[in-house]
Amino acid sequence: MSDMEKNKKGFLNDWWRQFLTGVMGTAIGVGLTFAVSNWVEGNKKEQIQRQTAIMAVYDIDEIIRELKEDLEIENTLYPIAYSLSIHPGKLDLVSADSVRQAVGYLIEETTTVPDWAADTKEKAFTGSMDVWQNLENSQFYDNVQKCYQLRAELLRIVERDVVFRHPLTEADVEKFLEKASASDLEYDGSLTFNALRKLLKQTYGKPETLRYLRMYLLRSNEYNQYINELSRLNKENKFLMSLSDEEMEAYIRRNVQKTKSATPALLAGLWEEQLNEGSEILRLRPDGALDITFHAMGNALLHDESEDVDVQIKVPVSYRLSGEWTLEGDSLRIYCPPGKGELLSIDLDKVSLAESVLKSGKEWEKSYRRSFDEYLESASVDQWYAVSFDLTGDLMFLSYPFTSPMGEVQQVRMQLVRKLDTE
């Protein structure tokens, strides 16, 4: 073989090797591209699945929470309205708050729908089949649909069933206002306390009111049935999608509360939580000491000697517990040992009490103070909370597990607002 032929063959071999190398490189590159693309798509699809599932589960948890709040209001206001209905003579003696609460319990609300009835998220979930097809879990899909169907079913019952039909309607209020005098109205057009008492007396005279009060247990049972079924289905939902409490809490912090993690510097300060009938003020000092001040309402049962009846009134009470706090990761521990409590005030307004109940009022205050001092000798707090803050640092969120008397573990969530600390 001549040198020319050898050179030509070597050139062809080199060219062929380069060609094959290029083809192989391209093939490997294309294969890797498809593999990475498929992995990314699969990972993205899995993320969408979990995000969709978490959103649905959280929405149903909120429906359950709001139903429980409505049931709690029902259970709180019913005894007040019922007690006044069987003791009409007390209407001239009880506090303005009791009268307002009784009116609020009996009056029909037509301007707004219950919080749990808002279906914005349901429409977002069910309106896109692409989203639901990504779930690849038909049982979960069916459960979520069933939960929303139960919500719609309960709303129809609340709106149409005689069990939920309030005895005091807007028409009743309008008729009352037509006959009201100037002395029955406040400067802003609302009814005065005396006018509310007159309206309540009229309402108690209607047969519909007696029917509504007698059906309290039916309403309570209705709420409980739907709460229990929704809770059962959503517990199953979490199992079907393997959703942990930690994953749900992370979703809430990231998408609902938009929170950031706790630090000792963020925690230090004065924080207030509004309660149904008062407030709780938490002072966390930089050195780890703490004070918890409670402003609550005590129930004073006083005897009216002139009428020979018992009268119940609300009395503001304030007390304080002291202790220490520590932060470990995202967990806040609040510890107040026994014997570190102090009764600050019992604000029984003796000046406004009728002479016929003044003696009973003084005796009640003396007895209540003695009992409360005994309670504070043993009162203590030792609780761990999951803690986080909103993005401004002026809202603090605390949550902890609570076991109900039925053995069900629930997450209790608290929201506290930062207050100006003048100390």
C-alpha positions as semicolon CSV with decimal commas, in nm:
position;residue;x (nm);y (nm);z (nm)
1;M;0,000;0,000;0,000
2;S;0,139;0,333;-0,104
3;D;0,189;0,623;0,136
4;M;-0,095;0,811;-0,039
5;E;-0,335;0,523;0,018
6;K;-0,227;0,493;0,384
7;N;-0,284;0,864;0,440
8;K;-0,626;0,848;0,272
9;K;-0,731;0,550;0,487
10;G;-0,608;0,722;0,805
11;F;-0,802;1,034;0,714
12;L;-1,123;0,831;0,659
13;N;-1,076;0,648;0,991
14;D;-1,030;0,977;1,178
15;W;-1,332;1,129;1,004
16;W;-1,541;0,820;1,082
17;R;-1,440;0,823;1,449
18;Q;-1,527;1,192;1,476
19;F;-1,861;1,131;1,303
20;L;-1,950;0,840;1,532
21;T;-1,840;1,037;1,837
22;G;-2,061;1,325;1,729
23;V;-2,358;1,097;1,667
24;M;-2,311;0,921;2,000
25;G;-2,272;1,252;2,183
26;T;-2,587;1,384;2,022
27;A;-2,777;1,067;2,104
28;I;-2,660;1,071;2,464
29;G;-2,745;1,441;2,490
30;V;-3,093;1,386;2,352
31;G;-3,144;1,090;2,584
32;L;-3,031;1,290;2,886
33;T;-3,253;1,579;2,783
34;F;-3,556;1,352;2,764
35;A;-3,465;1,181;3,091
36;V;-3,418;1,511;3,276
37;S;-3,731;1,653;3,116
38;N;-3,934;1,348;3,221
39;W;-3,791;1,366;3,573
40;V;-3,873;1,737;3,600
41;E;-4,225;1,680;3,466
42;G;-4,280;1,389;3,702
43;N;-4,150;1,587;3,998
44;K;-4,361;1,887;3,899
45;K;-4,670;1,667;3,867
46;E;-4,609;1,518;4,212
47;Q;-4,574;1,868;4,359
48;I;-4,903;1,973;4,196
49;Q;-5,071;1,662;4,336
50;R;-4,961;1,737;4,690
51;Q;-5,032;2,110;4,666
52;T;-5,383;2,043;4,534
53;A;-5,448;1,781;4,803
54;I;-5,322;2,009;5,082
55;M;-5,534;2,300;4,959
56;A;-5,847;2,084;4,957
57;V;-5,777;1,933;5,299
58;Y;-5,702;2,274;5,451
59;D;-6,024;2,420;5,306
60;I;-6,231;2,138;5,457
61;D;-6,050;2,179;5,791
62;E;-6,152;2,546;5,782
63;I;-6,515;2,451;5,713
64;I;-6,505;2,220;6,016
65;R;-6,346;2,489;6,233
66;E;-6,605;2,749;6,133
67;L;-6,892;2,505;6,196
68;K;-6,751;2,438;6,543
69;E;-6,738;2,812;6,606
70;D;-7,106;2,848;6,506
71;L;-7,195;2,555;6,732
72;E;-7,001;2,711;7,019
73;I;-7,194;3,037;6,973
74;E;-7,520;2,838;6,971
75;N;-7,424;2,656;7,291
76;T;-7,312;2,979;7,461
77;L;-7,611;3,200;7,377
78;Y;-7,891;2,945;7,414
79;P;-7,873;2,923;7,798
80;I;-7,895;3,303;7,821
81;A;-8,196;3,330;7,588
82;Y;-8,370;3,031;7,749
83;S;-8,311;3,153;8,106
84;L;-8,462;3,493;8,027
85;S;-8,760;3,329;7,856
86;I;-8,861;3,135;8,169
87;H;-8,785;3,426;8,405
88;P;-8,934;3,729;8,223
89;G;-8,913;3,932;8,543
90;K;-8,534;3,924;8,512
91;L;-8,543;4,130;8,194
92;D;-8,557;4,451;8,399
93;L;-8,261;4,341;8,614
94;V;-8,007;4,173;8,385
95;S;-7,719;4,348;8,215
96;A;-7,735;4,507;7,872
97;D;-7,493;4,241;7,742
98;S;-7,734;3,959;7,836
99;V;-8,023;4,132;7,659
100;R;-7,815;4,194;7,345
101;Q;-7,693;3,835;7,341
102;A;-8,050;3,703;7,372
103;V;-8,169;3,930;7,090
104;G;-7,871;3,826;6,877
105;Y;-7,955;3,459;6,934
106;L;-8,320;3,497;6,832
107;I;-8,291;3,740;6,541
108;E;-8,283;3,627;6,179
109;E;-7,964;3,710;5,986
110;T;-8,030;3,758;5,615
111;T;-7,755;3,997;5,507
112;T;-7,467;3,748;5,516
113;V;-7,411;3,376;5,469
114;P;-7,221;3,171;5,730
115;D;-6,842;3,176;5,697
116;W;-6,840;2,801;5,635
117;A;-7,073;2,843;5,334
118;A;-6,825;3,041;5,119
119;D;-6,754;2,820;4,815
120;T;-6,478;3,019;4,639
121;K;-6,215;2,750;4,691
122;E;-6,457;2,472;4,604
123;K;-6,519;2,633;4,265
124;A;-6,145;2,666;4,209
125;F;-6,091;2,299;4,293
126;T;-6,382;2,152;4,097
127;G;-6,372;2,397;3,806
128;S;-6,055;2,255;3,652
129;M;-6,052;1,886;3,562
130;D;-5,681;1,911;3,477
131;V;-5,608;1,980;3,843
132;W;-5,810;1,686;3,967
133;Q;-5,674;1,448;3,702
134;N;-5,327;1,517;3,841
135;L;-5,432;1,368;4,175
136;E;-5,445;1,009;4,043
137;N;-5,645;0,909;4,354
138;S;-6,013;0,860;4,285
139;Q;-6,102;0,789;4,649
140;F;-5,952;1,120;4,760
141;Y;-6,138;1,301;4,482
142;D;-6,467;1,134;4,583
143;N;-6,411;1,221;4,949
144;V;-6,348;1,587;4,874
145;Q;-6,656;1,603;4,654
146;K;-6,859;1,439;4,931
147;C;-6,734;1,698;5,182
148;Y;-6,846;1,985;4,960
149;Q;-7,181;1,813;4,901
150;L;-7,230;1,785;5,277
151;R;-7,152;2,154;5,319
152;A;-7,413;2,245;5,051
153;E;-7,666;2,008;5,210
154;L;-7,623;2,168;5,554
155;L;-7,659;2,516;5,407
156;R;-7,993;2,418;5,252
157;I;-8,111;2,286;5,589
158;V;-8,004;2,602;5,773
159;E;-8,177;2,822;5,515
160;R;-8,503;2,625;5,481
161;D;-8,567;2,393;5,773
162;V;-8,807;2,509;6,045
163;V;-8,556;2,393;6,307
164;F;-8,329;2,685;6,210
165;R;-8,604;2,943;6,152
166;H;-8,539;3,237;6,385
167;P;-8,844;3,385;6,561
168;L;-8,733;3,750;6,539
169;T;-8,743;3,857;6,173
170;E;-8,646;4,175;5,992
171;A;-9,018;4,249;5,947
172;D;-9,065;4,229;6,326
173;V;-8,783;4,477;6,380
174;E;-8,923;4,715;6,116
175;K;-9,267;4,711;6,281
176;F;-9,106;4,782;6,618
177;L;-8,908;5,073;6,473
178;E;-9,223;5,223;6,321
179;K;-9,371;5,258;6,669
180;A;-9,046;5,354;6,843
181;S;-9,008;5,699;6,996
182;A;-8,702;5,922;6,989
183;S;-8,606;5,798;7,337
184;D;-8,584;5,442;7,199
185;L;-8,302;5,530;6,960
186;E;-7,936;5,608;7,009
187;Y;-7,775;5,894;6,819
188;D;-7,659;5,650;6,550
189;G;-8,010;5,508;6,499
190;S;-7,957;5,184;6,694
191;L;-8,196;5,074;6,968
192;T;-8,131;5,177;7,327
193;F;-8,102;4,919;7,604
194;N;-8,459;4,985;7,720
195;A;-8,588;4,950;7,363
196;L;-8,404;4,620;7,322
197;R;-8,567;4,492;7,640
198;K;-8,911;4,587;7,505
199;L;-8,834;4,415;7,175
200;L;-8,716;4,103;7,358
201;K;-9,032;4,094;7,572
202;Q;-9,244;4,110;7,258
203;T;-9,040;3,831;7,098
204;Y;-9,082;3,605;7,401
205;G;-9,457;3,646;7,361
206;K;-9,454;3,478;7,018
207;P;-9,520;3,101;6,989
208;E;-9,240;3,081;6,730
209;T;-8,991;3,176;7,002
210;L;-9,091;2,887;7,225
211;R;-9,066;2,652;6,926
212;Y;-8,718;2,783;6,837
213;L;-8,589;2,742;7,194
214;R;-8,733;2,390;7,222
215;M;-8,553;2,289;6,901
216;Y;-8,210;2,384;7,036
217;L;-8,100;2,020;7,076
218;L;-8,208;1,941;6,720
219;R;-7,993;2,227;6,586
220;S;-7,700;2,122;6,802
221;N;-7,730;1,759;6,691
222;E;-7,752;1,865;6,325
223;Y;-7,429;2,062;6,353
224;N;-7,254;1,778;6,536
225;Q;-7,356;1,519;6,276
226;Y;-7,209;1,720;5,990
227;I;-6,897;1,815;6,187
228;N;-6,834;1,450;6,274
229;E;-6,884;1,326;5,917
230;L;-6,667;1,599;5,766
231;S;-6,397;1,528;6,026
232;R;-6,407;1,157;5,948
233;L;-6,379;1,213;5,573
234;N;-6,098;1,466;5,604
235;K;-5,904;1,242;5,840
236;E;-5,929;0,975;5,570
237;N;-5,819;1,232;5,311
238;K;-5,498;1,299;5,502
239;F;-5,432;0,925;5,523
240;L;-5,499;0,868;5,151
241;M;-5,251;1,139;5,050
242;S;-5,006;1,072;5,338
243;L;-5,032;1,431;5,463
244;S;-4,858;1,490;5,796
245;D;-4,940;1,758;6,054
246;E;-4,599;1,913;5,986
247;E;-4,677;1,939;5,614
248;M;-5,013;2,103;5,687
249;E;-4,855;2,350;5,931
250;A;-4,588;2,438;5,674
251;Y;-4,859;2,502;5,412
252;I;-5,047;2,730;5,653
253;R;-4,735;2,927;5,737
254;R;-4,633;2,957;5,371
255;N;-4,966;3,021;5,199
256;V;-5,225;3,124;5,456
257;Q;-5,051;3,310;5,731
258;K;-4,740;3,395;5,523
259;T;-4,525;3,367;5,831
260;K;-4,161;3,366;5,931
261;S;-3,982;3,170;6,201
262;A;-3,954;3,283;6,560
263;T;-3,644;3,437;6,718
264;P;-3,594;3,554;7,079
265;A;-3,580;3,915;6,959
266;L;-3,916;3,883;6,780
267;L;-4,077;3,713;7,079
268;A;-3,977;3,971;7,338
269;G;-4,252;4,226;7,399
270;L;-4,618;4,268;7,490
271;W;-4,876;4,052;7,311
272;E;-5,256;4,048;7,333
273;E;-5,513;3,786;7,236
274;Q;-5,880;3,887;7,222
275;L;-6,115;3,636;7,385
276;N;-6,496;3,610;7,376
277;E;-6,542;3,804;7,699
278;G;-6,205;3,959;7,770
279;S;-5,841;3,932;7,670
280;E;-5,513;3,765;7,753
281;I;-5,198;3,981;7,763
282;L;-4,862;3,806;7,743
283;R;-4,547;3,999;7,839
284;L;-4,229;3,816;7,732
285;R;-3,924;3,985;7,877
286;P;-3,580;3,964;7,709
287;D;-3,434;3,795;8,020
288;G;-3,678;3,502;7,991
289;A;-3,927;3,614;8,256
290;L;-4,297;3,641;8,167
291;D;-4,631;3,766;8,297
292;I;-4,973;3,657;8,168
293;T;-5,257;3,896;8,257
294;F;-5,613;3,773;8,209
295;H;-5,914;4,002;8,178
296;A;-6,226;3,786;8,203
297;M;-6,587;3,789;8,320
298;G;-6,709;3,629;8,640
299;N;-7,073;3,529;8,688
300;A;-7,227;3,680;9,001
301;L;-7,552;3,521;9,119
302;L;-7,711;3,782;9,346
303;H;-8,034;3,765;9,543
304;D;-8,288;4,043;9,503
305;E;-8,460;4,071;9,842
306;S;-8,745;4,288;9,715
307;E;-8,849;4,041;9,442
308;D;-8,716;3,728;9,614
309;V;-8,544;3,620;9,290
310;D;-8,186;3,546;9,193
311;V;-8,018;3,776;8,941
312;Q;-7,709;3,683;8,741
313;I;-7,473;3,957;8,625
314;K;-7,131;3,967;8,460
315;V;-6,843;4,106;8,666
316;P;-6,503;4,198;8,511
317;V;-6,217;4,011;8,681
318;S;-5,841;4,053;8,624
319;Y;-5,558;3,830;8,745
320;R;-5,195;3,757;8,659
321;L;-4,968;3,453;8,645
322;S;-4,588;3,484;8,640
323;G;-4,315;3,250;8,521
324;E;-4,058;3,207;8,244
325;W;-4,034;3,132;7,873
326;T;-3,784;2,954;7,649
327;L;-3,753;2,906;7,272
328;E;-3,624;2,584;7,116
329;G;-3,632;2,592;6,737
330;D;-3,987;2,688;6,643
331;S;-4,128;2,577;6,980
332;L;-4,212;2,818;7,261
333;R;-4,245;2,691;7,618
334;I;-4,445;2,895;7,868
335;Y;-4,410;2,787;8,231
336;C;-4,586;2,943;8,531
337;P;-4,538;2,741;8,851
338;P;-4,809;2,710;9,119
339;G;-4,829;2,990;9,372
340;K;-4,717;3,264;9,132
341;G;-5,063;3,408;9,067
342;E;-5,211;3,738;9,177
343;L;-5,572;3,862;9,176
344;L;-5,566;4,217;9,040
345;S;-5,928;4,331;9,054
346;I;-6,295;4,236;9,087
347;D;-6,494;4,520;8,934
348;L;-6,841;4,468;9,082
349;D;-7,018;4,800;9,021
350;K;-7,176;4,839;9,365
351;V;-7,275;5,201;9,292
352;S;-7,516;5,089;9,019
353;L;-7,660;4,796;9,214
354;A;-8,012;4,829;9,347
355;E;-8,034;4,852;9,724
356;S;-8,221;4,521;9,730
357;V;-7,919;4,331;9,586
358;L;-7,634;4,536;9,738
359;K;-7,595;4,314;10,045
360;S;-7,588;4,001;9,830
361;G;-7,334;4,168;9,599
362;K;-7,092;4,244;9,883
363;E;-7,120;3,890;10,017
364;W;-7,060;3,744;9,669
365;E;-6,750;3,959;9,614
366;K;-6,602;3,857;9,949
367;S;-6,666;3,488;9,882
368;Y;-6,544;3,510;9,521
369;R;-6,220;3,681;9,626
370;R;-6,151;3,412;9,886
371;S;-6,219;3,131;9,636
372;F;-6,007;3,294;9,367
373;D;-5,712;3,337;9,603
374;E;-5,733;2,965;9,679
375;Y;-5,745;2,886;9,307
376;L;-5,433;3,094;9,237
377;E;-5,237;2,899;9,497
378;S;-5,250;2,594;9,270
379;A;-5,298;2,752;8,925
380;S;-5,012;2,679;8,683
381;V;-4,923;2,674;8,313
382;D;-4,676;2,440;8,143
383;Q;-4,735;2,436;7,768
384;W;-4,532;2,402;7,448
385;Y;-4,652;2,594;7,142
386;A;-4,552;2,588;6,776
387;V;-4,477;2,956;6,716
388;S;-4,438;3,176;6,407
389;F;-4,488;3,538;6,301
390;D;-4,644;3,720;6,010
391;L;-4,406;3,902;5,777
392;T;-4,439;4,230;5,973
393;G;-4,347;4,064;6,303
394;D;-4,653;4,222;6,470
395;L;-4,876;3,910;6,463
396;M;-4,773;3,597;6,654
397;F;-4,933;3,257;6,587
398;L;-4,932;2,988;6,855
399;S;-5,070;2,637;6,813
400;Y;-5,077;2,326;7,029
401;P;-5,248;1,985;7,026
402;F;-5,556;1,947;7,246
403;T;-5,723;1,617;7,332
404;S;-6,101;1,646;7,361
405;P;-6,303;1,452;7,621
406;M;-6,388;1,208;7,338
407;G;-6,017;1,141;7,280
408;E;-5,995;1,336;6,952
409;V;-5,670;1,532;6,907
410;Q;-5,726;1,880;6,763
411;Q;-5,491;2,167;6,683
412;V;-5,576;2,482;6,879
413;R;-5,453;2,800;6,711
414;M;-5,412;3,139;6,876
415;Q;-5,337;3,478;6,719
416;L;-5,175;3,750;6,930
417;V;-5,115;4,113;6,834
418;R;-4,805;4,304;6,940
419;K;-4,887;4,597;7,171
420;L;-4,682;4,900;7,272
421;D;-4,498;4,812;7,592
422;T;-4,453;5,121;7,808
423;E;-4,261;4,948;8,086
